[in-house]
């Protein structure tokens, strides 16, 4: 059975994939549907959803179009989630691979370094880093990546430690392949399945972190984001419920979709484990 067939067997994963594709399409179409800046005041404040034609989701406290902010915010959230995950993988995979392959003192040193970051709560460390570097998309991406790489390193280390004494690795050593070649061409390809699954879940976590930072006023002041929209509406939540409801639902659906897709990838890439769970 092919990868796609195994993935399609998980109905939850298909639902998650459809939701995720819809959100990606929303982000792509945002500049076409709403070519003007989402920060522009276009109507009177506190228009409720569907009260005026052209303003499906109403307006916010400053008379800005909520639908425009929602669509433009999708691009920001997805971009930050994806890029921060890639950066975290770029840090965690090499460190975990080196620690797991060489073991001994190298492993001890790298794992103590990893544990140092894990002793500090992720959100607290992200707040400090963004505050130090000044709020911007770049600082948010770096902060999320810095707090996200330790689990990657530990996962890759565990996979390398279980694979480094396999027959094909010993055979590669006997034919004279270098350690770098063995790591990159023999072991790393066999660890990609759990890394891909973890990466999908990390994107969801990164979106939540970005939303939380923006909610606290530590988001990039030059870009619209879902977290900013919720944070700006928290003082008028009883008066204008839709201002926090719609971006909150967008975050919920995006995170849910990514988790469902991650579960589907896990089943498709690890069919034996999927059969054991069923």
Phi, psi and omega per residue, in radians:
X1 nan 2.343 -3.075
X2 -1.313 2.916 3.122
X3 -1.017 -0.798 -3.092
X4 -1.160 -0.617 3.111
X5 -1.168 -0.731 3.112
X6 -1.147 -0.676 3.121
X7 -1.136 -0.715 -3.095
X8 -1.195 -0.357 3.105
X9 -1.171 -0.417 3.117
X10 -1.559 1.794 -3.081
X11 -1.134 -0.620 3.099
X12 -1.070 -0.687 3.124
X13 -1.139 -0.673 3.102
X14 -1.132 -0.736 3.087
X15 -1.077 -0.777 3.106
X16 -1.066 -0.702 3.136
X17 -1.140 -0.708 3.115
X18 -1.106 -0.784 3.120
X19 -1.084 -0.768 -3.117
X20 -1.117 -0.737 3.112
X21 -1.115 -0.652 3.106
X22 -1.122 -0.693 3.134
X23 -1.205 -0.694 3.085
X24 -1.101 -0.751 3.103
X25 -1.082 -0.689 3.104
X26 -1.068 -0.723 3.129
X27 -1.167 -0.690 -3.135
X28 -1.177 -0.688 -3.073
X29 -1.434 -0.177 -3.077
X30 -0.919 -0.842 -3.136
X31 -1.156 -0.406 3.140
X32 -1.464 -0.738 -3.136
X33 -1.284 -0.700 3.139
X34 -2.228 1.387 -3.078
X35 -1.169 -0.393 -3.138
X36 -1.431 2.852 -3.124
X37 -1.082 2.385 3.084
X38 -1.177 -0.193 3.118
X39 -1.481 -0.171 -3.049
X40 -1.283 2.359 3.093
X41 -1.422 2.106 -2.999
X42 -2.091 -0.225 -3.133
X43 -2.680 -3.121 3.087
X44 -1.262 2.646 -3.115
X45 -1.123 2.733 3.004
X46 1.083 0.603 2.961
X47 -1.254 2.221 3.117
X48 -1.324 2.804 -3.110
X49 -0.976 2.342 3.083
X50 1.153 0.210 3.131
X51 -1.246 -0.617 3.128
X52 -2.221 2.416 3.130
X53 -1.023 2.385 3.132
X54 1.622 -0.179 3.123
X55 -2.133 1.305 -3.032
X56 -1.022 -0.672 -3.068
X57 -1.902 0.203 3.087
X58 1.454 -2.918 3.111
X59 -2.203 2.859 -3.081
X60 -1.683 -2.825 -3.060
X61 -1.165 -0.341 -3.123
X62 -1.906 0.156 -3.135
X63 1.392 0.360 3.104
X64 -1.583 2.617 -3.093
X65 -1.254 2.074 -3.117
X66 -1.145 -0.681 3.139
X67 -1.096 -0.688 3.107
X68 -1.121 -0.762 3.107
X69 -1.106 -0.669 -3.127
X70 -1.134 -0.768 -3.106
X71 -1.256 -0.745 3.099
X72 -1.192 -0.585 3.110
X73 -1.168 -0.481 3.104
X74 -1.071 -0.730 3.135
X75 -1.089 -0.760 -3.120
X76 -1.122 -0.827 -3.100
X77 -1.110 -0.793 -3.139
X78 -1.147 -0.717 -3.132
X79 -1.101 -0.842 -3.132
X80 -1.116 -0.756 3.134
X81 -1.060 -0.770 -3.091
X82 -1.246 -0.852 -3.072
X83 -1.155 -0.741 3.138
X84 -1.119 -0.616 3.091
X85 -1.171 -0.730 3.101
X86 -1.076 -0.744 3.121
X87 -1.135 -0.733 3.117
X88 -1.089 -0.700 3.096
X89 -1.150 -0.671 3.141
X90 -1.122 -0.470 3.091
X91 -1.522 -0.858 -2.991
X92 -1.277 -0.673 -3.086
X93 -1.119 -0.887 3.120
X94 -1.066 -0.739 -3.136
X95 -1.126 -0.759 3.114
X96 -1.148 -0.663 3.135
X97 -1.140 -0.778 -3.139
X98 -1.132 -0.777 -3.127
X99 -1.116 -0.774 -3.098
X100 -1.258 -0.566 -3.089
X101 -1.381 -0.784 -3.052
X102 -1.507 -0.600 -3.134
X103 1.106 -2.821 3.069
X104 1.050 -2.417 -3.085
X105 -1.139 -0.619 3.121
X106 -1.082 -0.794 3.123
X107 -1.090 -0.805 -3.140
X108 -1.032 -0.795 -3.098
X109 -1.132 -0.794 -3.112
X110 -1.199 -0.634 3.132
X111 -1.256 -0.590 3.064
X112 -1.166 -0.661 3.085
X113 -1.103 -0.729 3.114
X114 -1.135 -0.760 -3.118
X115 -1.127 -0.507 3.091
X116 -1.016 -0.757 3.131
X117 -1.249 -0.505 -3.114
X118 -1.387 -0.258 3.113
X119 -1.320 -0.326 -3.128
X120 -1.737 2.267 3.100
X121 -0.944 2.334 -3.051
X122 -0.960 -0.839 -3.058
X123 -1.173 -0.696 3.126
X124 -1.106 -0.748 3.128
X125 -1.148 -0.682 3.126
X126 -1.110 -0.713 3.118
X127 -1.064 -0.806 -3.118
X128 -1.098 -0.781 -3.107
X129 -1.115 -0.778 3.139
X130 -1.154 -0.686 3.132
X131 -1.129 -0.654 -3.137
X132 -1.223 -0.760 -3.055
X133 -1.492 -0.050 -3.058
X134 1.295 2.305 -3.071
X135 -1.055 2.155 3.058
X136 -2.844 2.928 3.115
X137 -1.053 -0.726 -3.126
X138 -1.105 -0.801 -3.117
X139 -1.172 -0.619 3.105
X140 -1.165 -0.753 3.107
X141 -1.056 -0.817 -3.130
X142 -1.127 -0.740 -3.137
X143 -1.094 -0.794 3.136
X144 -1.141 -0.694 3.121
X145 -1.112 -0.714 -3.101
X146 -1.143 -0.627 -3.130
X147 -1.511 -0.146 -3.041
X148 -1.790 -0.296 -3.012
X149 -1.316 -0.482 -3.092
X150 -0.978 -0.767 3.093
X151 -1.069 -0.569 3.092
X152 -1.122 -0.817 -3.126
X153 -1.059 -0.734 -3.121
X154 -1.193 -0.678 3.113
X155 -1.129 -0.842 -3.122
X156 -1.121 -0.688 3.099
X157 -1.024 -0.827 -3.137
X158 -1.075 -0.722 3.134
X159 -1.141 -0.745 -3.137
X160 -1.148 -0.696 -3.136
X161 -1.132 -0.538 3.130
X162 -1.412 -0.328 -3.055
X163 -1.865 -0.273 -2.964
X164 -1.196 -0.301 3.135
X165 -1.900 0.261 3.090
X166 -1.205 2.833 -3.042
X167 -1.076 -0.723 -3.089
X168 -1.189 -0.487 3.079
X169 -1.269 -0.747 3.093
X170 -1.090 -0.673 3.116
X171 -1.118 -0.690 3.111
X172 -1.111 -0.639 3.087
X173 -1.162 -0.703 -3.109
X174 -1.122 -0.575 -3.132
X175 -1.485 0.032 3.017
X176 1.611 0.288 3.101
X177 -1.213 2.508 -3.133
X178 -1.291 2.847 3.124
X179 -1.036 -0.690 3.127
X180 -1.085 -0.757 3.134
X181 -1.132 -0.718 3.126
X182 -1.113 -0.752 -3.137
X183 -1.102 -0.822 -3.018
X184 -1.394 -0.622 -3.009
X185 -1.846 -0.393 -3.079
X186 -1.802 -0.814 -3.024
X187 -1.659 -0.838 -3.043
X188 -0.971 -0.769 3.117
X189 -1.019 -0.491 -3.137
X190 -1.458 -0.055 3.101
X191 -1.875 0.049 -3.027
X192 -1.190 -0.567 -3.083
X193 -1.006 -0.977 3.125
X194 -1.144 -0.512 3.119
X195 -1.163 -0.734 3.140
X196 -1.114 -0.755 3.125
X197 -1.099 -0.800 3.133
X198 -1.100 -0.672 -3.127
X199 -1.074 -0.703 3.136
X200 -1.107 -0.657 3.106
X201 -1.280 -0.556 3.126
X202 -1.173 -0.611 3.095
X203 -1.062 -0.751 3.111
X204 -1.082 -0.780 3.129
X205 -1.114 -0.672 3.127
X206 -1.124 -0.684 3.109
X207 -1.116 -0.717 3.096
X208 -1.111 -0.739 3.135
X209 -1.109 -0.776 3.130
X210 -1.083 -0.722 3.132
X211 -1.123 -0.703 3.130
X212 -1.155 -0.728 3.115
X213 -1.119 -0.755 3.120
X214 -1.146 -0.634 3.104
X215 -1.041 -0.644 -3.128
X216 -1.458 0.042 3.135
X217 1.531 0.263 -3.138
X218 -1.837 0.303 3.065
X219 -1.467 2.975 3.091
X220 -1.164 2.115 -3.092
X221 -1.228 -0.150 -3.086
X222 -1.732 -0.072 -3.135
X223 -2.251 2.538 3.106
X224 -1.433 2.386 3.103
X225 -2.470 2.789 -3.129
X226 -1.104 -0.718 3.133
X227 -1.091 -0.703 3.097
X228 -1.091 -0.734 -3.113
X229 -1.067 -0.734 3.119
X230 -1.186 -0.755 -3.139
X231 -1.092 -0.696 -3.130
X232 -1.217 -0.387 -3.079
X233 -1.710 -0.027 -3.018
X234 -1.158 -0.440 -3.134
X235 -1.434 -0.216 -3.112
X236 -2.164 0.495 -3.032
X237 -1.114 -0.529 3.107
X238 -1.391 -0.568 -3.110
X239 -1.390 -0.643 -3.076
X240 -2.405 1.395 -3.064
X241 -1.058 -0.545 -3.028
X242 -1.202 -0.375 -3.083
X243 -1.166 -0.584 3.095
X244 -1.767 -0.385 -3.090
X245 -1.174 -0.884 -3.043
X246 -1.161 -0.827 3.051
X247 -1.131 -0.557 3.081
X248 -1.117 -0.744 3.090
X249 -1.123 -0.671 3.120
X250 -1.078 -0.763 3.100
X251 -1.121 -0.775 3.139
X252 -1.024 -0.847 -3.105
X253 -1.146 -0.686 -3.131
X254 -1.148 -0.822 -3.139
X255 -1.144 -0.742 3.102
X256 -1.070 -0.779 -3.135
X257 -1.071 -0.764 -3.133
X258 -1.144 -0.661 3.105
X259 -1.186 -0.681 3.097
X260 -1.157 -0.723 3.092
X261 -1.126 -0.700 3.103
X262 -1.078 -0.704 3.091
X263 -1.128 -0.704 3.097
X264 -1.138 -0.693 3.083
X265 -1.108 -0.691 3.117
X266 -1.069 -0.762 3.124
X267 -1.155 -0.693 -3.087
X268 -1.270 -0.633 -3.095
X269 -1.505 -0.351 3.137
X270 -2.244 1.228 -3.067
X271 -1.046 -0.551 -3.134
X272 -1.138 -0.774 3.122
X273 -1.146 -0.645 3.121
X274 -1.085 -0.719 3.119
X275 -1.164 -0.658 3.125
X276 -1.138 -0.671 3.138
X277 -1.204 -0.573 3.138
X278 -1.419 nan nan
